[in-house]
Amino acid sequence: MSEVTASLKVRVSAPDAHYGGGLVSGASIVALWHDVATELSIRNDGDEGLFAGYSSIEFLQPVRAGDFIEATGKIVRVGNTSREMSFEALRYARATPGLSDSAATIVEPPEVVAKATGTCVVRKGQQRR
């Protein structure tokens, strides 16, 4: 099996902030991974599949409004209908409002802010590849 990967880049904005200090809920990162999982399933099977659950989720760094996040994923194991996937969320830029209202700084190398593993299911009759 060739490696199946996908990624999604977004800017987390002020409406995404859920807590004091502009902190973003971890659920926002999980929602990005769901979109990545959908793309992985389409690339691998030609169908969106259904997300069955996460076996692990780790939030490693706080995410704040203004951060630029890349959600990545890859299929690490293929069963008859299950697809085990691993995910990361990386911060590759952050807002730096102390410099100006529109200042941002590239984070090099990008910081891993969260990671997870989970399983998506694609029924046999829906697998087109």
LINZI-V692736 format. One record per run of one state. SS is the DSSP state (helix for helix, strand for strand, loop for the rest). FROM is the first residue (numbers start at 0). LEN is the number of residues. If there is no record, write none. Layout:
ss=(SS;SS)
from=(FROM;FROM)
len=(LEN;LEN)
This chain:
ss=(loop;strand;loop;helix;strand;helix;strand;loop;helix;loop;strand;loop;strand;loop;strand;loop;strand;loop;strand;loop;helix;loop)
from=(0;4;11;13;16;19;22;24;25;45;49;59;63;64;67;78;81;95;103;121;123;126)
len=(4;7;2;3;3;3;2;1;20;4;10;4;1;3;11;3;14;8;18;2;3;3)
